[in-house]
């Protein structure tokens, strides 16, 4: 059964209006806006909220951590060549599986596909500690090796946002 996720930016001091029981509210670790992710069973429900970007969940990899996630990261990617989409999805699955193996505080990774901009994907990762979210998810030696083997240029993928780091304020999924 498909799952749809609405991503909305929220002001740092804003209390979001929730349209879904399954939500993740993120506050920035530095200056900037917060982000709200709301999960829906139907695309129409997500679109009815009318504020934010609607994605379809393509892939979820759960980690070993049973901790309530304390930190999160996300990045939005654009795939320049449609012929590379499957290779990009496969590389994210391999990366998520690697994070599950090597990061003890890894909670989960999601790969989301934009329904409004079909060349864009969002990777959302949740972690049980700050170091995993801000450093180890990209700098662990085995992950660095994987990144070198699966270069962005080879996949014709462009990181549009860079890694956005957050503190998890609310987690209800």
DSSP file (Angstrom, degrees, kcal/mol; ACC not computed):
  #  RESIDUE AA STRUCTURE BP1 BP2  ACC     N-H-->O    O-->H-N    N-H-->O    O-->H-N    TCO  KAPPA ALPHA  PHI   PSI    X-CA   Y-CA   Z-CA
    1    1 A X              0   0    0      0, 0.0     0, 0.0     0, 0.0     0, 0.0   0.000 360.0 360.0 360.0 127.8    0.0    0.0    0.0
    2    2 A X        -     0   0    0     39,-0.1     2,-0.4     1,-0.0    56,-0.1  -0.239 360.0-152.3 -64.5 151.8    1.5    3.4   -1.0
    3    3 A X        -     0   0    0     54,-0.4    54,-2.6    39,-0.0     2,-0.4  -0.984   6.2-157.0-124.7 136.9    2.5    5.9    1.7
    4    4 A X  E     -AB  40  56A   0     36,-2.8    36,-3.2    -2,-0.4     2,-0.4  -0.920   2.9-160.8-118.7 142.0    2.5    9.6    1.0
    5    5 A X  E     -AB  39  55A   0     50,-2.6    50,-2.7    -2,-0.4     2,-0.6  -0.981   5.7-154.0-127.3 128.7    4.5   12.2    2.9
    6    6 A X  E     -AB  38  54A   0     32,-2.7    32,-2.2    -2,-0.4     2,-0.5  -0.900  10.4-161.0-100.6 123.5    3.9   15.9    3.0
    7    7 A X  E     +AB  37  53A   0     46,-2.9    46,-2.7    -2,-0.6     2,-0.4  -0.928  14.6 175.9-106.5 124.8    6.9   18.1    3.8
    8    8 A X  E     -A   36   0A   0     28,-2.5    28,-3.1    -2,-0.5     2,-0.3  -0.983  27.3-129.7-129.0 138.6    6.3   21.6    5.0
    9    9 A X  E     -A   35   0A   0     -2,-0.4     2,-0.4    26,-0.2    26,-0.3  -0.648  27.9-168.8 -79.9 143.2    8.6   24.3    6.2
   10   10 A X  E     -A   34   0A   0     24,-2.3    24,-3.2    -2,-0.3     6,-0.0  -0.985  26.5-104.8-133.5 145.9    7.7   25.9    9.5
   11   11 A X    >   -     0   0    0     -2,-0.4     3,-1.8    22,-0.2    22,-0.1  -0.317  36.7-110.8 -64.5 151.9    9.1   29.0   11.2
   12   12 A X  T 3  S+     0   0    0      1,-0.3    -1,-0.1    20,-0.2    21,-0.1   0.798 119.4  37.3 -56.9 -30.9   11.4   28.3   14.1
   13   13 A X  T 3  S+     0   0    0      2,-0.1     2,-0.3    21,-0.0    -1,-0.3   0.326  94.6 113.4-103.6   7.2    8.8   29.6   16.6
   14   14 A X    <   -     0   0    0     -3,-1.8     2,-0.7     1,-0.0    -4,-0.0  -0.593  58.1-145.8 -84.9 137.6    5.8   28.2   14.8
   15   15 A X        -     0   0    0     -2,-0.3    -2,-0.1    -5,-0.0    -3,-0.0  -0.915  32.5-129.4 -95.8 115.4    3.6   25.5   16.3
   16   16 A X        -     0   0    0     -2,-0.7     2,-0.6     1,-0.1    -6,-0.0  -0.290   5.9-122.7 -71.9 149.8    2.5   23.5   13.3
   17   17 A X        -     0   0    0      2,-0.0     2,-0.5    -2,-0.0    -1,-0.1  -0.813  32.8-142.9 -84.2 122.9   -1.1   22.5   12.5
   18   18 A X        +     0   0    0     -2,-0.6     3,-0.1     1,-0.1     5,-0.0  -0.785  29.0 174.1 -98.3 128.5   -1.1   18.8   12.3
   19   19 A X        +     0   0    0     -2,-0.5     2,-0.3     3,-0.1    -1,-0.1   0.328  69.4  50.9-107.1   2.4   -3.3   17.0    9.7
   20   20 A X        -     0   0    0      1,-0.1    20,-0.1    20,-0.1    -1,-0.1  -0.987  69.4-138.4-141.7 146.9   -2.0   13.6   10.4
   21   21 A X  S    S+     0   0    0     -2,-0.3     2,-0.8    18,-0.2    -1,-0.1   0.760  96.3  69.5 -73.7 -25.1   -1.4   11.4   13.4
   22   22 A X  E    S+C   39   0A   0     17,-0.5    17,-2.7   151,-0.1     2,-0.3  -0.837  72.7 149.6 -98.9 106.2    1.9   10.3   12.0
   23   23 A X  E     -CD  38 172A   0    149,-1.6   149,-3.1    -2,-0.8     2,-0.4  -0.955  36.7-160.7-138.9 153.5    4.2   13.3   12.1
   24   24 A X  E     -CD  37 171A   0     13,-2.4    13,-2.7    -2,-0.3     2,-0.5  -0.971  14.5-165.1-131.9 118.4    7.9   14.2   12.5
   25   25 A X  E     -CD  36 170A   0    145,-2.3   144,-2.8    -2,-0.4   145,-1.6  -0.920   7.7-167.5-107.9 125.5    8.6   17.8   13.6
   26   26 A X  E     -CD  35 168A   0      9,-3.1     9,-2.0    -2,-0.5     2,-0.4  -0.929   8.4-160.3-117.7 134.4   12.2   18.9   13.1
   27   27 A X  E     - D   0 167A   0    140,-2.8   140,-3.1    -2,-0.4     7,-0.1  -0.917  32.7-105.2-110.1 139.4   13.8   22.1   14.5
   28   28 A X  E     - D   0 166A   0     -2,-0.4   138,-0.2   138,-0.2     4,-0.1  -0.281  11.5-145.2 -66.0 146.2   17.0   23.4   12.9
   29   29 A X  S    S+     0   0    0    136,-1.7     2,-0.2     2,-0.1    -1,-0.1   0.731  90.8  20.5 -78.7 -23.3   20.3   22.9   14.7
   30   30 A X  S    S-     0   0    0    135,-0.4    -2,-0.1     1,-0.3     0, 0.0  -0.522 117.6 -46.1-123.8-166.6   21.5   26.3   13.3
   31   31 A X  S    S+     0   0    0     -2,-0.2     2,-0.3   -19,-0.0    -1,-0.3  -0.279  91.9  70.9 -62.4 152.3   19.5   29.2   12.0
   32   32 A X  S    S-     0   0    0     -4,-0.1    -4,-0.2    -3,-0.1   -20,-0.2  -0.807  80.7 -43.7 134.2-172.8   16.8   28.5    9.5
   33   33 A X        -     0   0    0     -2,-0.3   -22,-0.2   -22,-0.1     2,-0.1  -0.508  46.7-123.7 -90.8 157.3   13.3   27.0    9.3
   34   34 A X  E     -A   10   0A   0    -24,-3.2   -24,-2.3    -2,-0.2     2,-0.4  -0.381  23.6-135.0 -86.1 175.2   12.0   23.9   10.8
   35   35 A X  E     -AC   9  26A   0     -9,-2.0    -9,-3.1   -26,-0.3     2,-0.5  -0.999   9.2-157.8-139.3 139.0   10.4   21.1    8.8
   36   36 A X  E     -AC   8  25A   0    -28,-3.1   -28,-2.5    -2,-0.4     2,-0.5  -0.968   3.6-166.1-117.3 128.5    7.3   19.0    9.3
   37   37 A X  E     -AC   7  24A   0    -13,-2.7   -13,-2.4    -2,-0.5     2,-0.4  -0.972   8.0-173.4-112.6 124.9    6.8   15.6    7.8
   38   38 A X  E     -AC   6  23A   0    -32,-2.2   -32,-2.7    -2,-0.5     2,-0.4  -0.971  13.7-142.9-120.6 134.7    3.2   14.3    7.9
   39   39 A X  E     +AC   5  22A   0    -17,-2.7   -17,-0.5    -2,-0.4     2,-0.3  -0.808  20.9 178.7-103.3 134.6    2.4   10.7    6.7
   40   40 A X  E     -A    4   0A   0    -36,-3.2   -36,-2.8    -2,-0.4     3,-0.1  -0.936  32.9-141.1-133.0 153.8   -0.8    9.9    4.9
   41   41 A X  S    S+     0   0    0     -2,-0.3     2,-0.4   -38,-0.2    -1,-0.1   0.657  90.3  43.3 -84.7 -18.5   -2.4    6.7    3.4
   42   42 A X  S  > S-     0   0    0      1,-0.1     4,-1.7   -38,-0.1     3,-0.3  -0.981  72.1-136.0-133.8 141.4   -3.7    8.6    0.3
   43   43 A X  H  > S+     0   0    0     -2,-0.4     4,-2.6     1,-0.2     5,-0.2   0.886 107.2  58.7 -58.3 -40.1   -2.3   11.2   -2.0
   44   44 A X  H  > S+     0   0    0      1,-0.2     4,-1.7     2,-0.2    -1,-0.2   0.873 103.4  51.8 -60.6 -38.3   -5.6   13.1   -1.9
   45   45 A X  H  > S+     0   0    0     -3,-0.3     4,-0.6     2,-0.2    -1,-0.2   0.919 111.2  47.0 -63.9 -43.3   -5.3   13.5    1.9
   46   46 A X  H >< S+     0   0    0     -4,-1.7     3,-0.8     1,-0.2     4,-0.5   0.911 113.7  47.7 -64.6 -42.5   -1.7   14.8    1.7
   47   47 A X  H >< S+     0   0    0     -4,-2.6     3,-0.9     1,-0.2    -1,-0.2   0.775  98.9  69.3 -71.0 -25.7   -2.7   17.3   -1.1
   48   48 A X  H 3< S+     0   0    0     -4,-1.7    -1,-0.2     1,-0.3    -2,-0.2   0.762  88.0  65.0 -64.6 -24.2   -5.8   18.5    0.9
   49   49 A X  T << S-     0   0    0     -3,-0.8    -1,-0.3    -4,-0.6    -2,-0.2   0.846  88.9-159.0 -67.8 -32.7   -3.5   20.1    3.4
   50   50 A X    <   +     0   0    0     -3,-0.9     2,-0.3    -4,-0.5    -3,-0.1   0.696  56.5  94.6  64.8  25.0   -2.4   22.5    0.6
   51   51 A X  S    S+     0   0    0      2,-0.0     2,-0.2   -43,-0.0    -1,-0.1  -0.837  75.9   8.9-146.5 108.6    0.9   23.6    2.1
   52   52 A X  S    S-     0   0    0     -2,-0.3     2,-0.4   -44,-0.1   -44,-0.2  -0.686  88.4 -52.5 122.5-175.5    4.1   21.8    1.3
   53   53 A X  E     -B    7   0A   0    -46,-2.7   -46,-2.9    -2,-0.2     2,-0.4  -0.860  44.2-139.4-106.9 134.5    5.5   19.3   -1.1
   54   54 A X  E     +B    6   0A   0     -2,-0.4    61,-2.6   -48,-0.2    62,-0.5  -0.807  24.5 178.0 -99.5 132.4    4.0   15.8   -1.5
   55   55 A X  E     -BE   5 114A   0    -50,-2.7   -50,-2.6    -2,-0.4     2,-0.5  -0.887  25.1-132.3-127.2 156.6    6.2   12.8   -1.9
   56   56 A X  E     -BE   4 113A   0     57,-2.5    57,-2.6    -2,-0.3     2,-0.6  -0.944  28.3-120.9-107.5 134.4    5.7    9.1   -2.2
   57   57 A X  E     + E   0 112A   0    -54,-2.6   -54,-0.4    -2,-0.5    55,-0.2  -0.637  36.9 169.7 -74.8 117.2    7.7    6.8    0.0
   58   58 A X  E     +     0   0A   0     53,-2.8     2,-0.3    -2,-0.6    -1,-0.2   0.777  62.9  12.4 -94.8 -34.0    9.7    4.5   -2.2
   59   59 A X  E     - E   0 111A   0     52,-1.5    52,-2.4     2,-0.0     2,-0.4  -0.996  53.8-175.4-152.7 135.4   12.0    2.9    0.3
   60   60 A X  E     - E   0 110A   0     -2,-0.3     2,-0.5    50,-0.2    50,-0.2  -0.995   3.2-174.8-133.9 129.6   12.4    2.5    4.0
   61   61 A X  E     - E   0 109A   0     48,-2.2    48,-1.9    -2,-0.4     2,-0.3  -0.980  15.1-150.0-124.1 118.0   15.2    0.8    5.8
   62   62 A X  E     - E   0 108A   0     -2,-0.5    46,-0.3    46,-0.2    45,-0.1  -0.623  13.5-142.4 -86.6 145.4   15.0    0.5    9.6
   63   63 A X        -     0   0    0     44,-3.3    44,-0.1    -2,-0.3    37,-0.1  -0.308  25.7-101.0 -98.8-176.4   18.1    0.5   11.7
   64   64 A X  S    S+     0   0    0     39,-0.4     2,-0.2    36,-0.4    43,-0.1   0.664  86.0 106.7 -78.5 -16.7   19.2   -1.4   14.8
   65   65 A X        -     0   0    0     41,-1.9    -2,-0.2    38,-0.2    40,-0.1  -0.452  42.9-176.7 -73.5 129.9   18.4    1.5   17.1
   66   66 A X        +     0   0    0     -2,-0.2    -1,-0.2     2,-0.1    39,-0.1   0.321  51.4 117.7 -98.5   3.2   15.4    1.2   19.4
   67   67 A X  S    S-     0   0    0      1,-0.1     2,-0.5    39,-0.1    62,-0.1  -0.330  79.6-106.5 -66.2 149.8   16.1    4.7   20.7
   68   68 A X        -     0   0    0     60,-0.1    -1,-0.1     1,-0.1    -2,-0.1  -0.692  52.2-103.6 -69.8 128.1   13.5    7.5   20.1
   69   69 A X        +     0   0    0     -2,-0.5    59,-0.3     1,-0.1    -1,-0.1  -0.291  41.1 179.1 -62.8 138.3   15.3    9.5   17.4
   70   70 A X        +     0   0    0     57,-2.2    98,-2.4     1,-0.2     2,-0.3   0.613  64.7  34.0-109.4 -20.6   16.9   12.7   18.6
   71   71 A X  E     -GF 127 167A   0     56,-2.1    56,-2.9    96,-0.3     2,-0.3  -0.957  60.6-172.7-139.7 154.2   18.4   14.0   15.4
   72   72 A X  E     -GF 126 166A   0     94,-2.0    94,-2.8    -2,-0.3     2,-0.3  -0.973   5.3-166.4-144.8 157.0   17.6   14.0   11.7
   73   73 A X  E     +GF 125 165A   0     52,-2.3    52,-3.0    -2,-0.3     2,-0.3  -0.983   8.5 179.2-138.1 150.6   19.1   14.9    8.4
   74   74 A X  E     -GF 124 164A   0     90,-1.6    90,-2.8    -2,-0.3     2,-0.3  -0.991   7.2-172.6-147.4 159.8   17.6   15.3    4.9
   75   75 A X  E     -G  123   0A   0     48,-1.7    48,-2.6    -2,-0.3     2,-0.5  -0.988  18.6-137.7-146.8 144.2   18.8   16.3    1.5
   76   76 A X  E     -G  122   0A   0     -2,-0.3    84,-2.8    86,-0.3    85,-0.9  -0.916  24.0-165.3-106.3 129.5   16.9   16.9   -1.7
   77   77 A X  E     -GH 121 159A   0     44,-3.4    44,-2.6    -2,-0.5     2,-0.5  -0.868  11.9-154.4-116.0 144.8   18.4   15.4   -4.9
   78   78 A X  E     -GH 120 158A   0     80,-2.6    80,-2.9    -2,-0.3     2,-0.7  -0.983  11.0-147.3-116.1 131.1   17.7   16.1   -8.5
   79   79 A X  E     - H   0 157A   0     40,-2.9    78,-0.2    -2,-0.5    77,-0.1  -0.876   8.2-164.7 -98.0 114.6   18.5   13.3  -11.1
   80   80 A X  S    S+     0   0    0     76,-2.9     2,-0.6    -2,-0.7    -1,-0.2   0.813  75.8  47.7 -71.6 -32.0   19.5   15.0  -14.3
   81   81 A X  S >  S-     0   0    0     75,-0.5     3,-2.7    74,-0.3     4,-0.3  -0.943  70.5-151.3-116.3 114.5   19.2   12.0  -16.5
   82   82 A X  G >  S+     0   0    0     -2,-0.6     3,-1.3     1,-0.3     4,-0.3   0.772  96.1  67.0 -55.3 -25.8   15.9   10.0  -16.2
   83   83 A X  G 3  S+     0   0    0      1,-0.2    -1,-0.3     2,-0.1     4,-0.3   0.665  97.1  55.9 -68.2 -14.4   17.9    6.9  -17.3
   84   84 A X  G <> S+     0   0    0     -3,-2.7     4,-2.5     1,-0.1    -1,-0.2   0.439  77.8  95.3 -96.2  -1.8   19.8    7.1  -14.0
   85   85 A X  H <> S+     0   0    0     -3,-1.3     4,-2.7    -4,-0.3     5,-0.2   0.930  85.6  46.8 -58.9 -48.5   16.8    7.0  -11.7
   86   86 A X  H  > S+     0   0    0     -4,-0.3     4,-2.6     1,-0.2    -1,-0.2   0.892 112.2  50.8 -62.3 -39.3   16.9    3.3  -11.1
   87   87 A X  H  > S+     0   0    0     -4,-0.3     4,-2.3     2,-0.2    -1,-0.2   0.893 110.8  49.8 -64.7 -39.1   20.7    3.4  -10.4
   88   88 A X  H  X S+     0   0    0     -4,-2.5     4,-2.3     2,-0.2    -2,-0.2   0.943 111.2  48.1 -63.6 -47.9   20.1    6.2   -7.9
   89   89 A X  H  X S+     0   0    0     -4,-2.7     4,-2.2     1,-0.2    -2,-0.2   0.922 112.7  48.9 -59.3 -44.8   17.4    4.3   -6.1
   90   90 A X  H  X S+     0   0    0     -4,-2.6     4,-2.3     1,-0.2    -1,-0.2   0.900 109.8  51.4 -62.4 -41.0   19.6    1.2   -6.0
   91   91 A X  H  X S+     0   0    0     -4,-2.3     4,-2.3     1,-0.2    -1,-0.2   0.880 109.4  50.3 -66.0 -36.5   22.5    3.2   -4.6
   92   92 A X  H  X S+     0   0    0     -4,-2.3     4,-3.0     2,-0.2     5,-0.2   0.901 109.0  51.9 -67.6 -39.5   20.4    4.7   -1.9
   93   93 A X  H  X S+     0   0    0     -4,-2.2     4,-2.4     2,-0.2    -2,-0.2   0.934 111.5  46.8 -61.1 -44.8   19.1    1.3   -0.9
   94   94 A X  H  X S+     0   0    0     -4,-2.3     4,-2.1     2,-0.2    -2,-0.2   0.908 113.3  49.1 -62.7 -41.5   22.7    0.1   -0.6
   95   95 A X  H  X S+     0   0    0     -4,-2.3     4,-2.6     2,-0.2    -2,-0.2   0.920 110.8  49.6 -64.3 -44.1   23.7    3.2    1.4
   96   96 A X  H  X S+     0   0    0     -4,-3.0     4,-2.2     1,-0.2    -2,-0.2   0.909 111.0  49.8 -61.6 -42.2   20.8    2.7    3.7
   97   97 A X  H  X S+     0   0    0     -4,-2.4     4,-1.7    -5,-0.2    -1,-0.2   0.885 110.1  51.2 -64.1 -38.4   21.7   -0.9    4.3
   98   98 A X  H  X S+     0   0    0     -4,-2.1     4,-2.4     2,-0.2     5,-0.3   0.925 108.4  51.0 -64.4 -44.7   25.3    0.1    5.0
   99   99 A X  H  X S+     0   0    0     -4,-2.6     4,-2.3     1,-0.2     7,-0.2   0.903 107.3  54.5 -59.2 -40.0   24.2    2.6    7.5
  100  100 A X  H  < S+     0   0    0     -4,-2.2   -36,-0.4     1,-0.2    -1,-0.2   0.900 112.5  44.1 -59.6 -39.9   22.0    0.0    9.2
  101  101 A X  H  < S+     0   0    0     -4,-1.7    -2,-0.2     1,-0.1    -1,-0.2   0.879 124.2  29.6 -73.4 -38.4   25.1   -2.3    9.5
  102  102 A X  H  < S+     0   0    0     -4,-2.4     2,-0.7     1,-0.1    -2,-0.2   0.615 105.8  69.1-105.7 -13.0   27.7    0.3   10.7
  103  103 A X    ><  -     0   0    0     -4,-2.3     3,-1.6    -5,-0.3   -39,-0.4  -0.893  55.2-167.6-113.0 107.6   25.8    2.9   12.7
  104  104 A X  T 3  S+     0   0    0     -2,-0.7    -1,-0.1     1,-0.3    -4,-0.0   0.733  89.5  49.8 -66.3 -21.4   24.4    1.6   16.0
  105  105 A X  T 3  S+     0   0    0    -40,-0.1    23,-3.1   -41,-0.1     2,-0.4   0.217  78.5 125.8-101.7  14.7   22.2    4.8   16.5
  106  106 A X  E <   + I   0 127A   0     -3,-1.6   -41,-1.9    -7,-0.2    21,-0.2  -0.619  31.4 176.2 -73.3 123.6   20.7    4.6   13.0
  107  107 A X  E     -     0   0A   0     19,-2.5   -44,-3.3    -2,-0.4     2,-0.3   0.889  55.6 -41.3 -95.8 -55.3   16.9    4.6   13.4
  108  108 A X  E     -EI  62 126A   0     18,-1.5    18,-2.8   -46,-0.3     2,-0.4  -0.969  39.6-143.3-167.3 160.1   15.7    4.7    9.7
  109  109 A X  E     -EI  61 125A   0    -48,-1.9   -48,-2.2    -2,-0.3     2,-0.4  -0.982  16.5-163.0-123.6 140.9   16.2    6.2    6.3
  110  110 A X  E     -EI  60 124A   0     14,-2.7    14,-2.1    -2,-0.4     2,-0.5  -0.962   8.8-155.4-119.1 141.8   13.4    7.0    3.8
  111  111 A X  E     -EI  59 123A   0    -52,-2.4   -53,-2.8    -2,-0.4   -52,-1.5  -0.986  20.9-172.8-112.4 119.8   13.8    7.6    0.1
  112  112 A X  E     -EI  57 122A   0     10,-3.0    10,-2.8    -2,-0.5     2,-0.5  -0.910  14.3-148.0-116.6 139.0   10.9    9.8   -1.1
  113  113 A X  E     -EI  56 121A   0    -57,-2.6   -57,-2.5    -2,-0.4     8,-0.2  -0.920  23.6-120.8-107.7 128.4   10.0   10.7   -4.7
  114  114 A X  E     -E   55   0A   0      6,-2.4   -59,-0.2    -2,-0.5     6,-0.2  -0.439  13.9-158.7 -65.2 134.3    8.4   14.1   -5.4
  115  115 A X  S    S+     0   0    0    -61,-2.6     3,-0.2    -2,-0.1    -1,-0.1   0.649  93.0  43.7 -86.5 -16.4    5.0   13.8   -7.0
  116  116 A X  S    S+     0   0    0    -62,-0.5     2,-0.4     1,-0.3    -1,-0.1   0.702 122.1  34.6 -99.7 -24.5    5.3   17.4   -8.4
  117  117 A X  S >  S-     0   0    0      3,-0.1     3,-2.7     1,-0.1    -3,-0.4  -0.798  71.2-168.1-130.9  88.7    8.8   17.3   -9.6
  118  118 A X  T 3  S+     0   0    0     -2,-0.4    -1,-0.1     1,-0.3    -3,-0.0   0.592  83.5  59.8 -62.4 -11.6    9.5   13.8  -10.9
  119  119 A X  T 3  S+     0   0    0     -6,-0.1   -40,-2.9   -41,-0.1     2,-0.4   0.397  93.3  86.9 -92.3   3.9   13.3   14.3  -11.1
  120  120 A X  E <   -G   78   0A   0     -3,-2.7    -6,-2.4   -42,-0.2     2,-0.3  -0.853  50.9-180.0-113.3 142.9   13.6   15.1   -7.4
  121  121 A X  E     -GI  77 113A   0    -44,-2.6   -44,-3.4    -2,-0.4     2,-0.4  -0.954  14.9-147.3-133.0 150.0   14.0   12.8   -4.5
  122  122 A X  E     -GI  76 112A   0    -10,-2.8   -10,-3.0    -2,-0.3     2,-0.5  -0.983   4.7-158.4-121.7 131.3   14.3   13.4   -0.7
  123  123 A X  E     -GI  75 111A   0    -48,-2.6   -48,-1.7    -2,-0.4     2,-0.5  -0.948  12.2-173.5-107.2 123.3   16.4   11.3    1.6
  124  124 A X  E     -GI  74 110A   0    -14,-2.1   -14,-2.7    -2,-0.5     2,-0.4  -0.977   1.8-175.8-119.4 125.7   15.4   11.6    5.3
  125  125 A X  E     -GI  73 109A   0    -52,-3.0   -52,-2.3    -2,-0.5     2,-0.4  -0.976   7.4-162.5-123.4 135.4   17.4    9.9    8.0
  126  126 A X  E     -GI  72 108A   0    -18,-2.8   -19,-2.5    -2,-0.4   -18,-1.5  -0.934  12.1-177.0-117.6 142.4   16.7    9.7   11.7
  127  127 A X  E     -GI  71 106A   0    -56,-2.9   -57,-2.2    -2,-0.4   -56,-2.1  -0.928  33.9-131.6-138.7 155.3   19.2    8.9   14.4
  128  128 A X  S    S+     0   0    0    -23,-3.1     2,-0.3    -2,-0.3   -22,-0.1   0.411  91.3  34.9 -88.6   0.3   19.4    8.3   18.1
  129  129 A X  S  > S-     0   0    0    -24,-0.3     4,-1.3   -58,-0.1     5,-0.1  -0.988  77.2-119.7-151.8 159.5   22.4   10.6   18.6
  130  130 A X  H  > S+     0   0    0     -2,-0.3     4,-3.0     1,-0.2     5,-0.4   0.888 107.2  57.5 -67.7 -41.8   23.8   13.8   17.2
  131  131 A X  H  >>S+     0   0    0      1,-0.2     5,-2.4     2,-0.2     4,-2.2   0.896 105.9  49.9 -61.1 -40.8   27.2   12.4   16.0
  132  132 A X  I  4>S+     0   0    0      3,-0.2     5,-2.0     4,-0.2    -1,-0.2   0.910 116.6  42.2 -62.6 -40.9   25.5    9.8   13.8
  133  133 A X  I  <5S+     0   0    0     -4,-1.3    -2,-0.2     1,-0.2    -1,-0.2   0.899 123.3  33.9 -74.3 -41.4   23.3   12.5   12.2
  134  134 A X  I  <5S+     0   0    0     -4,-3.0    -3,-0.2    -5,-0.1    -2,-0.2   0.719 137.9   0.8 -91.5 -20.7   25.8   15.3   11.8
  135  135 A X  I >X5S+     0   0    0     -4,-2.2     4,-2.6    -5,-0.4     3,-1.5   0.664 119.8  52.9-131.8 -57.9   28.9   13.4   11.1
  136  136 A X  I 3><S+     0   0    0     -5,-2.4     4,-1.8     1,-0.3    -4,-0.2   0.784  94.0  70.7 -66.1 -29.7   28.9    9.6   10.9
  137  137 A X  H 34<S+     0   0    0     -5,-2.0    -1,-0.3    -6,-0.3    -4,-0.1   0.738 122.9  15.2 -61.6 -19.0   26.1    9.2    8.3
  138  138 A X  H <4 S+     0   0    0     -3,-1.5    -2,-0.2    -6,-0.1    -1,-0.2   0.586 130.9  47.9-121.1 -22.6   28.5   10.6    5.7
  139  139 A X  H  < S+     0   0    0     -4,-2.6    -3,-0.2     4,-0.1    -2,-0.2   0.524  70.1 118.7-106.4  -6.6   32.0   10.3    7.4
  140  140 A X  S  X S-     0   0    0     -4,-1.8     4,-2.8    -5,-0.2     3,-0.5  -0.380  74.8-118.5 -55.8 138.0   32.1    6.8    8.7
  141  141 A X  H  > S+     0   0    0      1,-0.3     4,-2.1     2,-0.2    -1,-0.1   0.855 112.7  47.6 -53.2 -41.2   35.0    5.1    6.9
  142  142 A X  H  > S+     0   0    0      2,-0.2     4,-2.0     1,-0.2    -1,-0.3   0.866 113.1  48.7 -69.7 -33.9   32.9    2.4    5.2
  143  143 A X  H  > S+     0   0    0     -3,-0.5     4,-2.7     2,-0.2    -2,-0.2   0.893 109.2  52.9 -70.8 -39.5   30.3    5.0    4.2
  144  144 A X  H  X S+     0   0    0     -4,-2.8     4,-2.2     2,-0.2    -2,-0.2   0.918 108.9  50.2 -60.2 -42.8   33.1    7.2    2.8
  145  145 A X  H  X S+     0   0    0     -4,-2.1     4,-1.8    -5,-0.2    -2,-0.2   0.926 111.0  48.9 -60.4 -45.2   34.3    4.3    0.7
  146  146 A X  H  X S+     0   0    0     -4,-2.0     4,-1.4     1,-0.2    -2,-0.2   0.922 109.4  52.1 -60.6 -44.7   30.8    3.6   -0.6
  147  147 A X  H  < S+     0   0    0     -4,-2.7    -1,-0.2     1,-0.2     3,-0.2   0.886 108.8  50.3 -61.4 -39.8   30.4    7.3   -1.5
  148  148 A X  H >< S+     0   0    0     -4,-2.2     3,-0.6     1,-0.2    -1,-0.2   0.878 111.4  48.8 -65.2 -36.1   33.6    7.2   -3.5
  149  149 A X  H 3< S+     0   0    0     -4,-1.8    -1,-0.2     1,-0.3    -2,-0.2   0.720 117.8  40.9 -75.0 -21.1   32.5    4.1   -5.3
  150  150 A X  T 3< S-     0   0    0     -4,-1.4    -1,-0.3    -3,-0.2    -2,-0.1  -0.524  85.2-172.1-126.2  61.9   29.1    5.7   -6.1
  151  151 A X    <>  -     0   0    0     -3,-0.6     4,-1.5    -2,-0.2     3,-0.3  -0.197  30.8-125.7 -61.5 145.0   30.0    9.2   -7.1
  152  152 A X  H  >>S+     0   0    0      1,-0.2     5,-2.3     2,-0.2     4,-0.8   0.884 110.5  57.3 -56.0 -41.0   27.2   11.7   -7.7
  153  153 A X  H >45S+     0   0    0      1,-0.2     3,-0.6     2,-0.2    -1,-0.2   0.882 103.2  53.0 -61.6 -38.6   28.6   12.5  -11.1
  154  154 A X  H 345S+     0   0    0     -3,-0.3    -1,-0.2     1,-0.2    -2,-0.2   0.882 114.2  42.2 -63.2 -38.4   28.3    8.9  -12.2
  155  155 A X  H 3<5S-     0   0    0     -4,-1.5   -74,-0.3    -3,-0.1    -1,-0.2   0.497 107.6-127.1 -84.8  -4.5   24.6    8.9  -11.1
  156  156 A X  T <<5 +     0   0    0     -4,-0.8   -76,-2.9    -3,-0.6   -75,-0.5   0.911  59.2 150.8  53.8  44.8   24.1   12.3  -12.7
  157  157 A X  E   < -H   79   0A   0     -5,-2.3     2,-0.5   -78,-0.2   -78,-0.2  -0.882  34.1-159.1-110.3 137.7   22.6   13.4   -9.3
  158  158 A X  E     -H   78   0A   0    -80,-2.9   -80,-2.6    -2,-0.4     2,-0.8  -0.972  15.2-138.4-119.5 123.7   22.7   16.9   -7.9
  159  159 A X  E     -H   77   0A   0     -2,-0.5   -82,-0.2   -82,-0.2     4,-0.1  -0.722  21.7-174.9 -79.6 109.2   22.4   17.5   -4.2
  160  160 A X  S    S+     0   0    0    -84,-2.8    -1,-0.2    -2,-0.8   -83,-0.2   0.750  76.4  23.7 -81.1 -25.3   20.1   20.6   -4.2
  161  161 A X  S    S-     0   0    0    -85,-0.9    -1,-0.1     1,-0.2   -84,-0.1   0.617  91.8-135.2-115.5 -17.0   20.1   21.4   -0.4
  162  162 A X        -     0   0    0    -86,-0.3     2,-0.7     2,-0.1   -86,-0.3  -0.222  60.3 -38.4  71.7 178.4   23.2   19.9    1.1
  163  163 A X        -     0   0    0    -88,-0.1     2,-0.6   -90,-0.1   -88,-0.2  -0.670  62.0-157.1 -80.7 116.6   22.8   18.0    4.3
  164  164 A X  E     - F   0  74A   0    -90,-2.8   -90,-1.6    -2,-0.7     2,-0.4  -0.850  10.4-153.8 -96.3 122.0   20.2   19.8    6.5
  165  165 A X  E     + F   0  73A   0     -2,-0.6  -136,-1.7   -92,-0.2  -135,-0.4  -0.802  18.4 170.7-106.6 138.7   20.6   18.9   10.2
  166  166 A X  E     -DF  28  72A   0    -94,-2.8   -94,-2.0    -2,-0.4     2,-0.4  -0.923  34.5-123.4-140.8 160.3   17.8   19.0   12.8
  167  167 A X  E     -DF  27  71A   0   -140,-3.1  -140,-2.8    -2,-0.3     2,-0.7  -0.904  38.4-119.6 -98.4 135.7   16.8   18.1   16.3
  168  168 A X  E     +D   26   0A   0    -98,-2.4  -142,-0.2    -2,-0.4     3,-0.1  -0.685  35.8 173.4 -79.8 116.8   13.7   15.9   16.4
  169  169 A X  E     +     0   0A   0   -144,-2.8     2,-0.4    -2,-0.7  -143,-0.2   0.839  69.8  15.0 -89.8 -40.5   11.1   17.8   18.4
  170  170 A X  E     -D   25   0A   0   -145,-1.6  -145,-2.3     2,-0.0     2,-0.4  -1.000  59.6-179.5-139.2 136.0    8.2   15.4   17.8
  171  171 A X  E     +D   24   0A   0     -2,-0.4     2,-0.3  -147,-0.2  -147,-0.2  -0.909  16.2 152.7-137.8 107.3    8.2   11.9   16.6
  172  172 A X  E      D   23   0A   0   -149,-3.1  -149,-1.6    -2,-0.4    -2,-0.0  -0.725 360.0 360.0-137.9  85.3    4.9   10.1   16.2
  173  173 A X              0   0    0     -2,-0.3    -1,-0.1  -151,-0.2  -151,-0.1   0.343 360.0 360.0-130.2 360.0    4.9    7.4   13.6
